[in-house]
Amino acid sequence: MAPVFLNHFFLTLDRATFAAIRGADWLKTVFAPFEERTTRRNDVTYSGIYFYGRNTYFEFFEEGSEIGKVIGATGVAFGMEVAGGAKQLAHLLPDQTVITRRTEAGEPAWFHSASPAGAGRAQFFRTWVMEYHADFLKDWYGTLPPLNANLLRRRNVLDRYVAKIGLWDKRNEFLLKDVTAIELALGSALRKQLLDLLQGFGYQMTGSGAMVVATGPENRLMVPRRTWGHWEFAGSRFRYSGAWRERCGSRLGGRVCW
């Protein structure tokens, strides 16, 4: 089976925390390429704020911005970089479809989506796999860099996003390189579902009891045995700027660590 990478994660924040992050100049000008956007797909329209790394990214939503977007609602999306990769996971993720992304000029195919049976956007925790469509980079602002790129690589899609918001020339001036680890506490049923899925992806599973660590290509997911309420991620950086910690909302008990 082809490697299953981390693609991105999202987290739903209380209004005060969302506004503070959206208004933080340091995050937008030093930390990572930033975009606030409304995404119009063939199945749904939603708005959020985005921070782009080289291969991975993350997005924050404001509570109440969409059905199911309550404080703490979260999701982890994985990615595959080979044609037909999502279909290899049909035994684990049988709900498969093609998602489009609307532009001023059309609605190109964006990615193949593979999800657990019966999964929906309103669920408190979601996980799925994305395989970018082979035509996406050709059809979505195809005159922007990178040109002649591998069409399925996460890195090239994120480079195109950054070029679209006018920050291509400053790509390497930001601190964030990639999300490298996520620690996520879930209820017992969701915890088991996530761990079973990661094992099915071929992740190396270590630990037991209080903490299980699932190590995949370029990333780790740490899943403690505790009730929901703790959320943390760590990332690599292009250059050193000292330690930085920031809470992801006082009601979530999570923090961002560098």
Secondary structure, 3 states (H helix, E strand, C coil): CCCCEEEEEEEEECHHHHHHHHCCHHHHHHHCCEEEEEEEECCCEEEEEEEECCCCEEEEEECCCCCCCCCCCEEEEEECCCCCCHHHHCCCCCEEEEEEECCCCCCCEEEEEEECCCCCCCCCEEEEEEEECCCHHHHCCCCCCCCCCCCCCHHHHHHHHHHHCCCHHHHHHCCEEEEEEEEECCCHHHHHHHHHHHHHCCCEEEEECCEEEEEECCEEEEEECCCCCCEEEEEEECCCCCCCEEECCCCCCCEEEC
